Amino acid sequence: MQIGIDSFAALVPDPVTGHTVTAQERINQLLQEIELADRVGLDTFGLGEHHRVEYLDSAPAIILAAAAARTKNIRLTSAVTVLSAADPVRVFQNFATLDLISGGRAEIVAGRGSFIEAFPLFGLKLEDYDELFEEKLDLLLALRESTNVHWSGKHRAALSGQGVYPRPLQNPLPVWLGVGGTPQSFVRAGALGLPLMVAIIGGEPHRFRPLIDLYREAGKRSGHAPEQLKVGIHALGYVADTDQQASDDFFPGYAEAFTKIGKERGWPPVTRGQFEALRRPTGALMVSDPETVAAKLLQMNEALGGISRISFQMSVAALRHDKLMHAIELLGTHVAPIIRKALPNVTASP
């Protein structure tokens, strides 16, 4: 099991003080966070992609390339690349370049994203949502298999053998499929033999077991080896010295973020009671002290039949940089050792 962090490079006011750092300050802080994650032995750092005023990650490959020059071991991944609204040729070129800069540490997590702003921004129709993703995923996978691709589709100009450069150091360049909760997405990932990143941000993680089993069954039917069918989890998480400190730190920004999103989607405001329920042993939130988080992670691993990666999404709560840095340190120096001792096949990044 690899242990890592996902960030959305959010630029929002501190929910307690109301202070907002500048965009330049937040980017510099983010790079420091990735450097620290590398130093304390975490395995992965993922960066989201958004096209909204409160985020700075519309061009995640550029930020990850800056991080690649400042790190040695940590794998650098998207979280996720909004493939439906992107050109697969440019996505491949960007991450192939990142792979060369990082010495073979780049990965793509291809997904649909949770917001829709990218569609009108790039002149795409939202009603083509599913068709765009399927077609562009097909092209992306073709590009990583061959330098010269013959391909045609409905939503992009055809390729008639043109070379796509540069080629990555890794062969093939790792591509994970990021999914939410639709059975079709799990089956698609299994049939293609792609590793799976499951976003579990609410409810109880064990309820995803039937979908993960569906993924593994689809992969087996398609002839893919079990070790190829990796399952990763993207979870909301935060580690502090004590359980109460973690709860008090994380709740204000979490409540503000999800209440704001809820207004757009017709959800009621978030309450402290709901938040605390999700922090219970069977709930989705990984927010507590190191020992409690590690125990909950081991329980999730068992409930889901074994997972290959866990990525903690901390930035959703608009935490101060110093608190994020301390959480990253605790994750690497306290949580990860507990997991690696409990699961002897778990190793740190090479």
C-alpha positions in Angstrom: 0.0 0.0 0.0 1.4 3.3 -1.0 0.6 6.3 1.2 0.3 9.8 -0.2 -1.5 13.1 -0.4 -3.8 14.8 -2.9 -4.1 18.6 -3.1 -6.5 20.9 -4.9 -4.3 24.0 -4.6 -7.2 25.9 -3.1 -6.9 29.7 -2.6 -9.6 30.4 -0.1 -9.8 32.5 3.1 -8.9 30.9 6.4 -12.3 29.9 7.8 -11.3 31.2 11.3 -9.4 34.4 10.6 -10.7 35.3 7.1 -7.1 35.9 5.9 -6.2 34.8 2.3 -2.6 34.4 1.1 -1.6 35.6 -2.3 -1.6 33.2 -5.3 2.2 33.3 -5.4 2.4 32.5 -1.7 0.1 29.6 -2.0 2.0 28.0 -4.9 5.2 28.4 -3.0 3.6 26.8 0.1 2.3 23.9 -2.0 5.8 23.2 -3.4 7.1 23.2 0.2 4.4 20.7 1.1 5.4 18.4 -1.7 9.1 18.7 -0.7 8.3 17.7 2.9 6.2 14.8 1.7 9.2 13.5 -0.2 11.5 14.0 2.8 9.3 12.1 5.2 9.1 9.2 2.9 5.5 9.4 1.5 5.0 7.6 -1.8 2.8 9.9 -3.8 1.6 13.5 -4.2 -1.4 14.2 -6.5 -2.6 17.5 -7.8 -6.2 18.2 -9.0 -7.4 20.1 -12.0 -10.0 22.9 -11.7 -11.0 25.9 -13.6 -12.7 27.9 -10.9 -11.7 31.1 -9.1 -10.8 29.4 -5.8 -8.2 27.0 -7.3 -4.7 27.5 -8.7 -4.4 24.1 -10.4 -5.7 24.7 -13.9 -2.3 23.6 -15.2 -1.3 20.8 -12.7 1.5 19.4 -14.8 3.4 22.7 -14.6 3.2 22.7 -10.8 4.2 19.0 -10.6 7.2 19.7 -12.9 8.4 22.4 -10.5 8.0 19.9 -7.7 9.9 17.3 -9.7 13.0 19.5 -9.7 12.8 19.8 -5.9 12.2 16.2 -5.0 13.9 12.8 -5.4 11.6 9.9 -4.7 7.9 10.8 -4.4 5.7 9.9 -7.3 3.9 12.9 -8.9 0.4 12.4 -10.2 -2.7 14.2 -11.3 -5.8 13.9 -9.1 -7.6 13.9 -11.5 -6.9 15.0 -15.1 -10.3 16.1 -16.4 -9.9 14.1 -19.6 -13.3 14.8 -21.0 -12.4 18.4 -21.4 -8.8 17.9 -22.5 -6.8 17.1 -25.6 -5.3 13.6 -25.0 -2.3 14.5 -27.1 -1.4 17.4 -24.9 -2.1 15.5 -21.7 0.3 12.8 -22.9 2.9 15.2 -23.9 2.7 17.2 -20.6 3.0 14.1 -18.5 5.7 12.5 -20.7 7.7 15.7 -20.2 7.0 15.5 -16.4 8.2 11.9 -16.5 11.5 12.9 -18.0 12.0 15.8 -15.6 11.2 13.6 -12.6 13.3 10.6 -13.7 10.3 8.4 -14.2 8.0 9.4 -11.3 4.9 10.8 -13.3 1.5 9.2 -13.3 -1.9 10.2 -14.8 -5.1 9.6 -12.9 -7.7 10.2 -15.7 -11.2 11.1 -14.6 -14.3 13.2 -15.3 -13.9 15.7 -12.4 -16.6 17.0 -10.1 -17.2 20.4 -11.7 -18.4 21.3 -15.1 -16.7 24.7 -15.8 -14.2 23.1 -18.2 -16.8 22.2 -20.8 -18.0 25.7 -21.8 -14.4 27.0 -21.3 -13.1 24.7 -24.0 -16.2 24.8 -26.2 -17.5 21.4 -25.3 -21.1 20.3 -24.8 -22.0 18.9 -21.3 -24.4 16.4 -22.9 -21.4 14.7 -24.5 -19.9 14.1 -21.1 -19.7 10.3 -21.2 -18.9 10.0 -24.9 -16.1 12.5 -24.6 -14.5 10.6 -21.8 -14.7 7.2 -23.5 -13.3 8.5 -26.7 -10.5 10.5 -25.2 -9.5 7.7 -22.9 -9.2 5.4 -25.9 -6.9 7.9 -27.6 -4.7 8.4 -24.5 -4.1 4.7 -24.1 -3.3 4.4 -27.8 -0.8 7.2 -27.4 1.1 5.5 -24.6 1.3 2.3 -26.6 2.7 3.7 -29.8 4.6 6.7 -31.0 2.8 6.8 -34.3 -1.0 6.4 -33.9 -3.7 5.8 -36.4 -7.0 6.9 -34.7 -10.3 8.5 -35.5 -13.2 9.6 -33.4 -16.2 11.9 -33.3 -14.9 14.8 -31.1 -11.3 15.3 -32.2 -9.4 15.4 -35.5 -8.1 12.0 -36.6 -4.5 10.9 -36.3 -3.0 9.3 -39.4 0.3 8.1 -38.1 1.8 11.3 -36.8 4.5 11.0 -34.1 3.7 12.2 -30.6 6.7 13.4 -28.7 8.4 13.3 -26.3 8.2 9.7 -25.1 8.2 9.1 -21.3 10.9 7.4 -19.4 8.4 4.9 -18.0 7.1 2.4 -20.6 4.2 2.4 -20.3 3.4 5.7 -18.6 1.1 4.8 -15.7 -2.5 5.7 -16.2 -5.0 5.1 -13.4 -8.8 5.5 -13.8 -10.4 7.8 -11.3 -14.0 6.9 -10.5 -16.9 7.9 -8.2 -19.7 5.5 -7.7 -21.1 4.3 -11.0 -20.8 0.5 -11.8 -20.0 1.2 -15.4 -16.8 3.1 -14.5 -15.6 0.2 -12.3 -16.3 -2.3 -15.1 -14.6 -0.2 -17.7 -11.4 0.1 -15.6 -11.4 -3.7 -15.0 -11.9 -4.5 -18.6 -9.1 -2.2 -19.6 -6.8 -3.6 -16.9 -6.2 -0.1 -15.5 -5.5 0.6 -11.8 -8.4 2.2 -10.1 -8.6 5.3 -7.9 -11.9 5.5 -6.0 -13.0 8.8 -4.5 -14.7 8.1 -1.1 -15.6 11.4 0.4 -18.7 10.4 2.4 -20.8 7.6 3.7 -19.1 4.3 4.8 -16.2 3.0 2.7 -17.2 -0.7 3.1 -20.2 0.0 0.9 -17.8 0.3 -2.1 -16.8 -3.3 -1.7 -19.4 -4.7 -4.3 -18.2 -2.1 -6.9 -14.5 -3.0 -6.2 -15.4 -6.7 -6.6 -17.1 -5.9 -9.8 -13.9 -4.2 -11.0 -11.8 -7.2 -10.1 -14.3 -9.6 -11.7 -14.3 -7.6 -15.0 -10.5 -7.5 -15.0 -10.3 -11.3 -14.5 -12.8 -11.9 -17.3 -10.7 -9.8 -19.6 -7.6 -11.8 -18.8 -5.8 -9.3 -16.6 -3.5 -10.6 -13.8 -4.7 -9.8 -10.2 -1.6 -7.8 -9.5 -2.4 -5.5 -12.4 -5.8 -4.7 -10.9 -4.7 -2.2 -8.2 -7.2 -0.3 -6.1 -6.4 3.1 -4.7 -8.5 5.3 -2.4 -8.8 9.1 -2.5 -10.1 10.1 1.0 -10.6 13.2 3.0 -8.1 13.1 5.8 -6.0 15.1 8.3 -3.6 14.1 11.1 -3.0 16.1 14.2 -1.4 15.4 17.6 -4.7 14.5 19.2 -8.1 13.4 18.0 -9.8 16.6 19.3 -7.2 18.9 17.7 -7.7 17.2 14.3 -11.5 17.5 14.6 -11.3 21.2 15.6 -8.8 22.1 12.9 -10.5 20.3 10.1 -14.2 21.0 10.7 -14.5 24.8 10.0 -13.0 24.7 6.5 -14.6 21.3 5.7 -18.0 22.7 6.6 -17.6 25.9 4.6 -16.4 24.1 1.5 -19.1 21.4 1.5 -21.8 23.8 2.4 -20.8 26.0 -0.5 -20.8 23.1 -2.9 -24.0 22.0 -1.4 -25.7 25.2 -2.3 -24.8 24.6 -6.0 -26.2 21.0 -5.8 -29.2 21.4 -3.5 -27.7 19.9 -0.4 -28.4 21.1 3.2 -25.6 22.9 5.2 -23.1 20.6 6.8 -23.5 20.1 10.6 -20.9 19.2 13.2 -22.9 16.1 14.0 -22.7 14.9 10.4 -19.0 15.6 10.5 -18.4 13.6 13.7 -20.4 10.7 12.4 -18.1 10.5 9.4 -15.1 10.4 11.7 -16.4 7.2 13.4 -14.5 3.9 12.7 -16.8 3.0 9.8 -17.1 6.5 8.4 -15.2 8.0 5.4 -13.3 10.8 7.1 -9.7 10.0 8.1 -9.4 12.9 10.5 -7.8 12.1 13.9 -4.5 11.4 15.7 -1.9 9.1 13.9 -2.8 5.9 15.7 -6.5 6.3 15.1 -6.0 7.1 11.5 -3.7 4.2 11.0 -6.1 1.8 12.6 -9.0 3.1 10.5 -6.9 2.7 7.4 -6.0 -0.9 8.2 -9.8 -1.5 8.8 -10.6 0.0 5.4 -7.9 -2.1 3.7 -9.5 -5.3 5.1 -13.1 -4.2 4.4 -12.3 -3.5 0.7 -10.3 -6.6 0.1 -6.9 -5.0 0.0 -5.9 -1.6 -1.4 -2.7 -0.5 -3.1 -2.8 3.2 -2.4 -4.3 5.7 0.0 -4.2 9.4 -0.9 -5.2 11.9 1.9 -7.0 15.0 0.6 -6.3 17.7 3.2 -6.5 20.9 1.3 -10.3 20.9 1.1 -10.5 22.3 4.7 -8.5 25.5 4.0 -6.0 24.7 6.7 -3.1 27.0 7.4 0.2 26.0 5.8 1.9 25.3 9.2 -0.9 22.9 10.1 -0.6 21.1 6.7 3.1 20.8 7.1 2.7 19.2 10.6 0.1 16.9 9.3 2.3 15.8 6.4 5.2 15.1 8.9 2.9 13.1 11.1 1.6 11.1 8.2 5.1 10.2 7.1 6.8 9.7 10.5 3.9 8.1 12.5 1.1 6.8 10.3 3.2 5.3 7.5 5.4 3.3 9.9 2.4 1.7 11.6 1.0 0.7 8.2 4.3 -0.7 7.0 4.8 -2.7 10.2 1.2 -4.1 10.0 1.5 -4.9 6.3 5.1 -6.1 5.7 4.9 -5.9 1.9 4.4 -2.1 2.2 7.6 -0.3 1.3 8.6 3.3 1.1 9.2 5.0 -2.2 12.4 3.7 -4.0 
